[in-house]
Amino acid sequence: MTALTRSDWEQRAKDLKIEGRAFVQGEYRNAVSGATFECLSPVDGRLLGHVASCDQADADLAVKVAREAFDSGAWSRMAPVKRKKVLQRFADLIEAHGEELALLETLDMGKPISDSTSVDVPAAANAIRWSGEAIDKIYDEVAATAHNQLGLVTREPVGVVAAIVPWNFPLLMTCWKLGPALATGNSVVLKPSEKSPLTGLRIAQLAIEAGIPQGVFNVLPGFGHTVGKALALHMDVDTLVFTGSSKIAKQLMIYAGESNMKRVWLEAGGKSPNIVFADAPDLKAAAEAAASAIAFNQGEVCTAGSRLLVENSIKDTFVPLVVEALKGWKPGNPLDPQTTVGALVDTIQMNNVLSYIQAGHDDGAKLLIGGKRVLEETGGTYVEPTIFDGVNNAMRIAKEEIFGPVLSVIGFDDEKEAIAIANDTVYGLAAAVWTSNLSRAHLVGKALRAGSVWINQYDGGDMTAPFGGFKQSGNGRDKSLHAFDKYTELKSTWIKL
């Protein structure tokens, strides 16, 4: 992408056409009720547009359309190599419209434009392309049988998939789910978050341009308690995939049980421990990673390293390095390419983060840096990256997912204590270990109850590795070939010879 200045992005924002209608059967349309809601930008509070507020009637229509498209076989029975080519064109179109999508993402969600252009859009296109590329290279099985029997194990698309995605990485989380769901031949009804629906709506048209048949990919913006609930309870949705809070994930499991026992795959919250031992190979690098782990994307990351566990023998040396590193993460206008920390997604989330900062004070934690709302005069929702020391796992800021740039520092004396503190959480999404001791790295890594463990780095991995959590961080996996399991049924066929 070309190097654009803040003024360039601001001009493009003025010229940007916002599409807020639902997308069903290959075209944009108003909600059945005609209802809309305001889409406000956290950058400065501006009104971006009015977005369709879908409900039960829209869910019924979209699921019916998706089912008809699936049953027609136009996509579900298309040869995998042909689906692959369509998905590759889809990825190409996402890249070709990258600046537009990045601008929508930044205006809608508040993240820095430099992140939208360099991280979110390229990763989203890669997720679609990777899944498409894989689909004609996955083979079914022949069972080991007696000589007069032939046992076949085949994968079939599950049918209609409802995907409910979060507001923190709207485009990327959509593509993590859309890639394998479409590659395996399913029809999809996407429910983007009401806090950031714009990129999900935009790529629906790109999907049609790429050659995905009408009705295979539909998008219903709206609220969780209306259209989200309607999809979760729908008797003709075969699989529900979700990324979001553990609270909502539990409710979706109830809805699935109350309806048709649809498969439910959930990627939920996290309170990830970032463990730094005294023998970490590079304390400065570890400190910079710790700052990035809590400040990137304004801390609105399910894997945010929100608990920094530091061996007490180096704590007085290491924590100041983290404080110094965090000074480089300053809130600013997200349309400025130099900005590293943008706005929190909306006023509700900003006030929630500020309430946790107050809870840290009330519980006796020591504020080292940050802790305030800033840039209030802009009309945006900005909070300084914040560090509390003297934290223990009984405090709210250490137990509960804040989803903002608030770091809790906790000391420990040895491996046993570090593991106990790290695992003392209802979550199990991710963890990191910093040490020069190979045996310690492996043994502590094995002991951590988390779906991803990073050694001497934070937030490693790519599309080849599965992503998901233990405990109340959810089930199932995004990314890698393991993601395809969520969107397929296994069928055993026995033939007597």
BELJO-V178371 format. One record per residue. N is the residue number from 1. RES is the residue in one small letter. PHI is phi in whole degrees, -180 to 180 (NA if undefined). PSI is psi in degrees with one decimal (none if undefined). Layout:
N	RES	PHI	PSI
N	RES	PHI	PSI
This chain:
1	m	NA	150.1
2	t	-71	152.4
3	a	-79	113.3
4	l	-110	149.9
5	t	-91	173.0
6	r	-59	-42.9
7	s	-65	-35.1
8	d	-61	-47.6
9	w	-66	-38.4
10	e	-65	-37.8
11	q	-67	-41.8
12	r	-64	-34.5
13	a	-63	-38.7
14	k	-65	-34.9
15	d	-88	-7.3
16	l	-69	134.1
17	k	-93	123.2
18	i	-98	124.4
19	e	-105	117.0
20	g	-114	2.3
21	r	-80	156.9
22	a	-66	163.4
23	f	-127	110.6
24	v	-139	136.2
25	q	57	38.5
26	g	79	12.8
27	e	-148	154.9
28	y	-79	140.0
29	r	-153	156.0
30	n	-70	161.3
31	a	-60	150.0
32	v	-54	-39.6
33	s	-78	-15.4
34	g	82	-1.6
35	a	-71	148.5
36	t	-137	167.0
37	f	-134	157.4
38	e	-78	136.6
39	c	-107	107.4
40	l	-104	142.1
41	s	-87	130.0
42	p	-71	-11.1
43	v	-61	-45.8
44	d	-151	9.5
45	g	82	4.3
46	r	-65	152.6
47	l	-82	115.9
48	l	-82	-33.9
49	g	165	-178.4
50	h	-107	134.7
51	v	-116	140.4
52	a	-58	132.0
53	s	-103	91.9
54	c	-77	159.6
55	d	-147	-155.2
56	q	-57	-43.4
57	a	-62	-39.9
58	d	-69	-39.6
59	a	-61	-44.2
60	d	-60	-44.0
61	l	-66	-48.1
62	a	-65	-41.2
63	v	-66	-39.1
64	k	-61	-46.2
65	v	-62	-44.5
66	a	-63	-41.0
67	r	-65	-43.8
68	e	-63	-40.0
69	a	-65	-40.3
70	f	-65	-48.1
71	d	-66	-26.0
72	s	-66	-25.0
73	g	81	-1.0
74	a	-57	-33.5
75	w	-113	-44.5
76	s	-64	-29.6
77	r	-108	8.2
78	m	-65	143.4
79	a	-58	136.3
80	p	-52	-38.3
81	v	-64	-32.0
82	k	-75	-39.7
83	r	-61	-38.4
84	k	-58	-46.8
85	k	-64	-37.6
86	v	-65	-44.5
87	l	-67	-33.4
88	q	-65	-39.5
89	r	-65	-38.2
90	f	-59	-46.5
91	a	-62	-40.8
92	d	-61	-40.1
93	l	-69	-36.8
94	i	-60	-42.4
95	e	-68	-41.0
96	a	-64	-31.7
97	h	-101	24.6
98	g	-59	-42.7
99	e	-67	-40.5
100	e	-63	-45.7
101	l	-66	-39.4
102	a	-63	-41.7
103	l	-66	-43.4
104	l	-58	-43.5
105	e	-64	-43.2
106	t	-69	-46.4
107	l	-64	-36.1
108	d	-80	-37.8
109	m	-113	-23.5
110	g	99	-1.3
111	k	-75	155.5
112	p	-59	140.9
113	i	-62	-30.2
114	s	-65	-33.2
115	d	-75	-41.6
116	s	-60	-41.0
117	t	-79	-35.4
118	s	-97	-20.4
119	v	-116	-63.3
120	d	-65	-52.6
121	v	-67	-49.8
122	p	-61	-39.0
123	a	-68	-35.7
124	a	-65	-47.0
125	a	-62	-40.4
126	n	-64	-36.6
127	a	-64	-42.5
128	i	-66	-47.1
129	r	-64	-42.1
130	w	-63	-45.0
131	s	-66	-41.3
132	g	-63	-42.5
133	e	-63	-31.3
134	a	-78	-26.2
135	i	-65	-29.9
136	d	-94	17.9
137	k	-123	7.7
138	i	-101	121.9
139	y	-104	148.9
140	d	-83	-171.8
141	e	-126	154.4
142	v	-116	122.7
143	a	-72	155.8
144	a	-81	106.3
145	t	-126	173.1
146	a	-64	161.4
147	h	-65	-21.2
148	n	-103	18.5
149	q	-131	144.1
150	l	-122	116.9
151	g	-108	119.0
152	l	-110	135.7
153	v	-118	112.8
154	t	-124	152.1
155	r	-101	137.4
156	e	-129	147.3
157	p	-61	144.4
158	v	-73	-28.9
159	g	131	-111.2
160	v	-102	122.4
161	v	-108	128.0
162	a	-101	125.2
163	a	-117	119.4
164	i	-111	116.9
165	v	-117	158.9
166	p	-88	178.1
167	w	-95	-7.3
168	n	-84	-34.6
169	f	-132	69.1
170	p	-58	-48.0
171	l	-72	-45.0
172	l	-66	-45.7
173	m	-65	-34.2
174	t	-61	-46.5
175	c	-73	-30.9
176	w	-57	-36.1
177	k	-91	-37.8
178	l	-66	-39.6
179	g	-55	-63.1
180	p	-69	-31.4
181	a	-64	-45.9
182	l	-74	-39.3
183	a	-59	-36.2
184	t	-84	-0.7
185	g	101	11.2
186	n	-83	165.1
187	s	-99	148.9
188	v	-130	136.5
189	v	-115	113.8
190	l	-96	131.8
191	k	-115	96.7
192	p	-73	159.8
193	s	-63	141.9
194	e	-65	-16.2
195	k	-81	-20.9
196	s	-155	68.8
197	p	-92	-5.7
198	l	-73	-39.8
199	t	-72	-34.9
200	g	-60	-40.5
201	l	-68	-37.9
202	r	-69	-41.6
203	i	-73	-13.7
204	a	-61	-41.0
205	q	-68	-37.5
206	l	-64	-34.3
207	a	-62	-42.0
208	i	-65	-43.8
209	e	-60	-32.8
210	a	-73	-20.9
211	g	116	6.6
212	i	-72	126.0
213	p	-61	152.2
214	q	-59	139.4
215	g	91	-14.4
216	v	-77	-33.5
217	f	-128	115.9
218	n	-126	148.9
219	v	-130	125.3
220	l	-120	98.9
221	p	-73	158.1
222	g	149	-169.0
223	f	-98	156.3
224	g	-63	-38.3
225	h	-78	-7.3
226	t	-110	-83.9
227	v	-73	-32.7
228	g	-62	-46.9
229	k	-63	-40.5
230	a	-61	-40.7
231	l	-69	-40.4
232	a	-66	-30.1
233	l	-94	-5.5
234	h	-67	133.7
235	m	-76	-12.2
236	d	-113	13.3
237	v	-94	125.7
238	d	-88	-34.4
239	t	-141	138.7
240	l	-119	123.6
241	v	-117	142.3
242	f	-148	140.6
243	t	-128	129.3
244	g	168	-153.1
245	s	-77	155.4
246	s	-65	-32.4
247	k	-61	-48.4
248	i	-70	-36.5
249	a	-58	-42.9
250	k	-64	-39.6
251	q	-65	-37.6
252	l	-66	-34.1
253	m	-64	-38.6
254	i	-64	-45.3
255	y	-61	-39.7
256	a	-63	-41.0
257	g	-68	-32.4
258	e	-77	-15.1
259	s	-109	-105.0
260	n	-114	20.3
261	m	57	34.4
262	k	-57	146.4
263	r	-64	137.9
264	v	-127	123.2
265	w	-120	125.4
266	l	-128	128.9
267	e	-116	112.0
268	a	-115	-147.7
269	g	-76	179.3
270	g	-156	155.7
271	k	-143	67.0
272	s	-74	131.6
273	p	-85	135.3
274	n	-115	104.1
275	i	-101	121.0
276	v	-116	113.6
277	f	-88	162.4
278	a	-63	-25.9
279	d	-96	23.2
280	a	-55	137.9
281	p	-66	-25.6
282	d	-153	98.6
283	l	-64	-35.3
284	k	-65	-42.8
285	a	-64	-39.7
286	a	-64	-38.6
287	a	-67	-43.5
288	e	-63	-38.8
289	a	-67	-38.0
290	a	-64	-38.9
291	a	-66	-46.1
292	s	-62	-37.3
293	a	-65	-21.8
294	i	-108	-22.1
295	a	-98	-27.5
296	f	-59	136.8
297	n	57	31.3
298	q	63	22.0
299	g	76	3.0
300	e	-87	65.7
301	v	-138	130.7
302	c	-65	-27.6
303	t	-96	11.3
304	a	-50	135.9
305	g	-79	72.1
306	s	-83	-12.3
307	r	-119	112.7
308	l	-99	108.1
309	l	-97	120.6
310	v	-124	131.2
311	e	-61	130.9
312	n	-59	-29.7
313	s	-66	-20.9
314	i	-117	4.7
315	k	-60	-43.5
316	d	-68	-23.1
317	t	-88	-40.7
318	f	-79	-42.9
319	v	-60	-41.9
320	p	-59	-31.0
321	l	-66	-37.9
322	v	-67	-42.8
323	v	-59	-45.1
324	e	-64	-41.9
325	a	-64	-35.5
326	l	-71	-20.7
327	k	-63	-22.2
328	g	-79	-6.4
329	w	-107	92.7
330	k	-116	134.7
331	p	-62	140.2
332	g	-159	178.7
333	n	-63	122.8
334	p	-63	-19.2
335	l	-82	-4.4
336	d	-88	119.1
337	p	-60	-16.1
338	q	-86	-9.7
339	t	-72	135.3
340	t	-106	-25.4
341	v	-127	122.6
342	g	-96	-149.7
343	a	-97	147.2
344	l	-66	156.3
345	v	-62	-32.8
346	d	-164	178.2
347	t	-64	-37.3
348	i	-59	-48.2
349	q	-67	-39.0
350	m	-60	-46.7
351	n	-66	-32.8
352	n	-65	-44.4
353	v	-63	-43.6
354	l	-64	-32.8
355	s	-68	-34.0
356	y	-70	-37.2
357	i	-62	-41.0
358	q	-64	-38.1
359	a	-63	-35.9
360	g	-61	-44.5
361	h	-61	-47.3
362	d	-63	-33.0
363	d	-85	-1.1
364	g	94	10.0
365	a	-72	155.6
366	k	-100	117.6
367	l	-75	125.2
368	l	-102	-32.8
369	i	-162	148.5
370	g	79	-148.3
371	g	97	7.1
372	k	-130	156.6
373	r	-74	140.6
374	v	-134	168.6
375	l	55	33.4
376	e	-62	-29.3
377	e	-66	-17.3
378	t	-78	-17.0
379	g	86	-0.7
380	g	-91	178.9
381	t	-118	82.7
382	y	-115	135.5
383	v	-132	136.2
384	e	-65	138.2
385	p	-56	138.5
386	t	-132	140.6
387	i	-127	130.2
388	f	-112	133.4
389	d	-106	172.2
390	g	67	32.0
391	v	-95	147.3
392	n	-129	165.2
393	n	-69	-7.3
394	a	-82	-16.3
395	m	-77	148.9
396	r	-60	-38.5
397	i	-68	-17.1
398	a	-96	-22.7
399	k	-94	-36.8
400	e	-105	146.8
401	e	-74	119.6
402	i	-88	-37.5
403	f	60	49.8
404	g	-162	175.5
405	p	-82	62.9
406	v	-124	115.8
407	l	-107	132.7
408	s	-107	124.3
409	v	-100	127.5
410	i	-130	129.6
411	g	-89	155.9
412	f	-148	161.7
413	d	-104	-29.8
414	d	-153	177.2
415	e	-58	-44.7
416	k	-59	-44.7
417	e	-69	-39.2
418	a	-61	-43.7
419	i	-66	-41.9
420	a	-62	-44.5
421	i	-66	-44.7
422	a	-60	-41.5
423	n	-85	-5.7
424	d	-81	69.1
425	t	-160	152.4
426	v	-76	-13.0
427	y	-95	166.7
428	g	-162	52.4
429	l	-89	-50.4
430	a	-153	164.9
431	a	-162	159.1
432	a	-135	150.0
433	v	-133	129.1
434	w	-115	114.0
435	t	-164	152.8
436	s	-93	-6.7
437	n	-90	112.0
438	l	-61	-42.6
439	s	-64	-44.1
440	r	-61	-43.3
441	a	-57	-46.0
442	h	-70	-45.5
443	l	-69	-42.4
444	v	-69	-41.1
445	g	-58	-41.6
446	k	-65	-34.0
447	a	-77	-20.4
448	l	-77	129.2
449	r	-90	80.0
450	a	-149	149.7
451	g	-74	-27.0
452	s	-131	132.1
453	v	-126	125.1
454	w	-110	134.6
455	i	-109	123.1
456	n	54	37.3
457	q	-169	170.7
458	y	-133	134.5
459	d	66	49.9
460	g	-83	172.3
461	g	114	166.9
462	d	-150	-162.0
463	m	-67	-14.8
464	t	-81	-13.0
465	a	-112	137.9
466	p	-68	152.3
467	f	-132	126.9
468	g	171	-176.2
469	g	-129	169.9
470	f	-96	171.3
471	k	51	-136.5
472	q	-83	15.1
473	s	-88	-0.6
474	g	117	-164.3
475	n	-146	169.0
476	g	71	171.7
477	r	-137	139.2
478	d	-94	164.0
479	k	65	163.3
480	s	66	175.9
481	l	-67	-21.3
482	h	-64	-26.4
483	a	-64	-27.8
484	f	-65	-23.7
485	d	-62	-29.7
486	k	-71	-23.1
487	y	-111	11.8
488	t	-134	154.2
489	e	-107	144.3
490	l	-94	130.0
491	k	-120	131.4
492	s	-102	126.1
493	t	-122	122.7
494	w	-111	128.8
495	i	-121	124.0
496	k	-84	125.6
497	l	-95	none
